[in-house]
Amino acid sequence: MTILKNLINGRCRRLLGLAAVLACLWVAPARGQGFLRYVQDSIPLMRGFAVSFDVAGALQMQLSDYGQYEGALRLNLHDQYFPTVEVGYGRASHDDDLITGISYHTSAPYFRLGADVNLMKQKHTGNRIFAGLRYAFTSYKVDISRQPFPDPTWKWNTSYGVRDERCYQHWAEVVVGIDAKVFGPLHLGWTVRYRRRLAHDDGPTGKTWYVPGYGIQESTRLGYTFNAIIDI
């Protein structure tokens, strides 16, 4: 019980720390210092919003056995602060792995919630260098199976599989990126993301191979997007 209590307390502290940083990004103090300081000028606070689509994830979905379709809605506050909601649908269909012979299938929606800060000194040019944070969550089911193979002891064919095994994952992301104006309302931009799991349940079979919105568990904690953005 003590170990479980310490584990829960540790996760709560990480979530509270993330929430505190997000609060700083959303509402910067008027007399603050550094890049969180609100720059007062004649530009109004509400500058509209933008919608975007992740081109890299869609291409990955077509060219490999996993990927995601993802869109985002971003509010523009004074060209300085950008509260953001990202929603996507991730999918993996990996059959007959060359090493293990295992097939893995999953598909599910996911979402991220957070905010970015424009780090450029000239805020109103339409071009942005930004940093931010995200909280993300997905709930998904996995199908895992293996074709019949000879049992090493009894020599008869055996197989293995689970179906519709329920899993979930909470994670946080630190985001840095560039948003460049092309012409009119069209922007192109990319982000690099460092991801860290906060809480998860991979089901009784153990660590899942692919998590919608997060990616391959064993590969890297880094992710990326390449976005087509329309300012409205």
GUNUKOL-911622 format. One record per residue (C-alpha): x, y, z. Coordinates in pm, 1 decimal, decimal comma. Layout:
N
<<X Y Z>>
...
//
This chain:
232
<<0,0 0,0 0,0>>
<<286,3 240,4 77,8>>
<<443,3 180,6 -264,9>>
<<107,8 237,4 -438,4>>
<<47,1 554,2 -236,7>>
<<392,1 692,2 -325,4>>
<<334,8 610,0 -694,5>>
<<-1,5 790,1 -698,0>>
<<143,2 1090,1 -512,8>>
<<430,4 1110,1 -761,8>>
<<193,7 1112,6 -1058,7>>
<<-25,2 1374,3 -890,7>>
<<277,1 1598,2 -836,7>>
<<373,8 1567,2 -1203,6>>
<<18,6 1649,5 -1314,9>>
<<-1,0 1947,6 -1077,5>>
<<333,4 2074,7 -1204,5>>
<<216,3 2042,5 -1564,7>>
<<-108,5 2223,3 -1479,7>>
<<85,1 2507,2 -1315,4>>
<<304,2 2558,5 -1621,3>>
<<1,1 2549,4 -1851,9>>
<<-167,2 2810,4 -1632,9>>
<<134,9 3035,1 -1675,2>>
<<114,9 2994,3 -2052,1>>
<<-257,3 3068,3 -2062,5>>
<<-259,5 3375,5 -1838,2>>
<<71,2 3558,5 -1816,4>>
<<102,8 3826,8 -1547,9>>
<<77,1 4182,8 -1672,7>>
<<393,9 4275,2 -1484,8>>
<<579,6 3954,9 -1557,3>>
<<931,5 3932,2 -1687,2>>
<<1083,5 3749,7 -1985,5>>
<<891,9 3588,2 -2269,8>>
<<575,5 3539,7 -2059,0>>
<<531,3 3914,9 -2018,7>>
<<224,7 4050,1 -2196,5>>
<<335,0 4312,4 -2450,1>>
<<85,0 4599,5 -2447,0>>
<<29,0 4783,6 -2776,1>>
<<-256,9 4884,0 -3006,1>>
<<-315,5 4526,7 -3130,7>>
<<-634,2 4378,1 -2975,6>>
<<-622,1 4073,0 -2748,5>>
<<-848,0 3856,0 -2966,3>>
<<-679,1 3794,7 -3301,2>>
<<-898,9 3510,1 -3426,5>>
<<-818,9 3141,8 -3450,2>>
<<-657,6 2890,2 -3683,7>>
<<-728,9 2536,7 -3801,3>>
<<-453,5 2299,5 -3907,5>>
<<-392,1 1949,3 -4043,2>>
<<-87,4 1729,9 -3983,6>>
<<43,4 1630,6 -4328,4>>
<<327,6 1413,0 -4192,2>>
<<95,6 1185,4 -3995,6>>
<<-133,9 1133,7 -4294,9>>
<<163,1 1045,2 -4518,8>>
<<295,5 806,3 -4255,9>>
<<-45,1 636,6 -4247,6>>
<<-27,0 576,3 -4624,8>>
<<338,9 472,7 -4645,8>>
<<376,2 252,0 -4338,0>>
<<171,0 19,0 -4120,8>>
<<90,3 286,5 -3861,5>>
<<16,1 658,5 -3846,5>>
<<-253,9 912,0 -3767,4>>
<<-489,0 1172,0 -3905,5>>
<<-476,8 1482,5 -3688,1>>
<<-630,7 1828,2 -3687,0>>
<<-604,0 2118,9 -3444,7>>
<<-795,0 2430,2 -3341,2>>
<<-581,3 2714,7 -3206,7>>
<<-693,7 3042,8 -3049,9>>
<<-475,8 3349,6 -3113,2>>
<<-440,8 3585,7 -2818,0>>
<<-246,8 3898,8 -2918,9>>
<<-20,3 3694,0 -3153,1>>
<<150,9 3590,2 -2829,9>>
<<-43,8 3310,1 -2660,1>>
<<-209,4 3019,5 -2841,2>>
<<-440,5 2786,1 -2643,7>>
<<-467,0 2471,4 -2856,3>>
<<-681,8 2159,7 -2888,8>>
<<-550,1 1875,5 -3106,6>>
<<-772,5 1581,9 -3202,3>>
<<-668,2 1281,1 -3405,6>>
<<-728,8 921,0 -3502,7>>
<<-436,2 679,1 -3481,8>>
<<-415,6 336,8 -3638,1>>
<<-169,5 46,3 -3661,4>>
<<-198,2 -268,4 -3872,6>>
<<121,0 -471,5 -3846,5>>
<<99,9 -830,7 -3970,7>>
<<339,9 -1124,7 -3932,5>>
<<636,9 -947,3 -3777,5>>
<<962,5 -1077,2 -3925,9>>
<<1116,4 -1146,1 -3584,4>>
<<823,5 -1250,0 -3362,3>>
<<560,2 -1351,2 -3617,9>>
<<305,0 -1150,9 -3419,1>>
<<28,4 -941,2 -3577,5>>
<<-87,3 -622,8 -3402,3>>
<<-395,4 -412,4 -3477,5>>
<<-541,4 -106,5 -3307,0>>
<<-727,0 212,2 -3397,3>>
<<-869,8 483,1 -3172,9>>
<<-915,4 860,1 -3133,6>>
<<-696,1 1071,0 -2907,3>>
<<-677,1 1432,4 -2797,6>>
<<-424,5 1682,6 -2665,1>>
<<-489,7 2006,2 -2475,5>>
<<-234,8 2279,4 -2410,9>>
<<-95,3 2616,8 -2510,7>>
<<199,6 2772,4 -2696,0>>
<<392,0 3096,7 -2644,1>>
<<534,5 3298,7 -2935,6>>
<<904,2 3352,9 -2856,8>>
<<974,0 3608,0 -3130,2>>
<<1042,2 3966,9 -3024,0>>
<<829,6 4099,9 -3313,5>>
<<499,7 3927,2 -3236,6>>
<<279,9 4055,0 -3520,8>>
<<473,8 3961,5 -3836,5>>
<<275,5 3640,9 -3898,4>>
<<587,8 3426,4 -3851,8>>
<<634,1 3252,7 -3516,3>>
<<884,3 3054,0 -3317,5>>
<<702,5 2897,5 -3026,4>>
<<725,1 2662,3 -2729,8>>
<<446,1 2498,0 -2535,8>>
<<305,9 2206,2 -2341,3>>
<<37,8 1943,1 -2404,4>>
<<-161,2 1701,3 -2193,2>>
<<-275,0 1401,3 -2400,9>>
<<-502,1 1099,8 -2354,9>>
<<-624,9 800,9 -2550,8>>
<<-835,6 493,8 -2472,9>>
<<-792,7 208,8 -2721,1>>
<<-831,6 -163,5 -2784,0>>
<<-570,0 -397,4 -2928,7>>
<<-584,1 -725,0 -3120,8>>
<<-268,9 -937,2 -3091,0>>
<<-227,4 -1275,4 -3257,2>>
<<30,8 -1521,2 -3382,7>>
<<-0,9 -1782,4 -3652,2>>
<<9,7 -2147,0 -3531,7>>
<<363,3 -2264,5 -3457,1>>
<<516,4 -2590,0 -3321,8>>
<<525,4 -2607,4 -2945,1>>
<<896,0 -2647,8 -2849,7>>
<<814,6 -2914,9 -2589,1>>
<<507,6 -3106,5 -2709,2>>
<<570,0 -3052,4 -3083,8>>
<<205,4 -2994,8 -3172,0>>
<<86,7 -2667,9 -3327,1>>
<<-16,1 -2395,7 -3087,0>>
<<-122,5 -2034,1 -3127,9>>
<<-162,3 -1717,0 -2926,0>>
<<-398,6 -1421,4 -2941,0>>
<<-606,8 -1160,0 -2760,3>>
<<-892,6 -955,9 -2899,4>>
<<-1037,8 -617,7 -2799,2>>
<<-805,5 -582,5 -2502,0>>
<<-876,7 -246,1 -2338,0>>
<<-588,5 -5,6 -2274,2>>
<<-540,2 362,8 -2200,6>>
<<-258,5 613,4 -2169,5>>
<<-208,1 966,6 -2033,7>>
<<105,5 1152,3 -2137,5>>
<<261,8 1500,0 -2153,3>>
<<449,7 1666,7 -2438,5>>
<<696,7 1953,5 -2451,7>>
<<658,5 2123,9 -2790,2>>
<<885,8 2355,2 -2991,0>>
<<816,5 2463,4 -3347,3>>
<<807,3 2715,1 -3629,1>>
<<503,3 2865,5 -3801,9>>
<<578,7 3053,1 -4128,1>>
<<336,6 3264,4 -4330,3>>
<<322,9 3159,2 -4697,6>>
<<55,5 3384,5 -4848,9>>
<<-279,6 3518,2 -4735,3>>
<<-417,0 3306,3 -4447,8>>
<<-199,7 3002,2 -4533,8>>
<<83,4 2907,7 -4297,8>>
<<313,1 2607,0 -4293,9>>
<<481,8 2487,6 -3979,0>>
<<646,1 2200,3 -3800,5>>
<<681,6 2090,5 -3440,3>>
<<918,1 1863,0 -3250,2>>
<<774,5 1701,9 -2937,7>>
<<928,8 1532,5 -2637,4>>
<<675,9 1289,2 -2488,1>>
<<657,9 1135,0 -2141,4>>
<<397,6 891,2 -2010,4>>
<<211,0 997,5 -1696,9>>
<<-19,0 698,3 -1640,4>>
<<-114,0 395,3 -1848,8>>
<<-274,0 52,6 -1855,0>>
<<-149,9 -185,1 -2125,6>>
<<-378,1 -469,8 -2022,7>>
<<-274,0 -810,4 -1887,0>>
<<-57,3 -899,5 -2189,9>>
<<201,3 -628,9 -2115,9>>
<<338,7 -327,3 -2300,5>>
<<151,4 -253,1 -2623,3>>
<<350,4 -191,2 -2942,2>>
<<169,5 118,5 -3075,2>>
<<-40,3 378,8 -2887,5>>
<<-269,3 607,3 -3096,2>>
<<-135,3 962,6 -3083,6>>
<<180,8 859,5 -2898,0>>
<<344,5 626,1 -3148,2>>
<<572,9 325,0 -3115,1>>
<<646,1 268,4 -2746,8>>
<<999,7 131,6 -2778,1>>
<<1134,2 359,5 -3052,7>>
<<1183,4 710,9 -2910,0>>
<<1017,6 974,3 -2695,4>>
<<1052,1 1226,8 -2976,9>>
<<773,3 1297,7 -3224,7>>
<<705,3 1553,0 -3495,1>>
<<429,9 1709,4 -3705,4>>
<<427,2 1907,6 -4029,2>>
<<118,1 2125,3 -4043,2>>
<<-81,1 2313,4 -4305,1>>
<<-247,7 2599,9 -4116,0>>
<<-527,2 2840,3 -4211,2>>
<<-563,7 3159,8 -4004,1>>
<<-924,4 3273,7 -3966,0>>
//
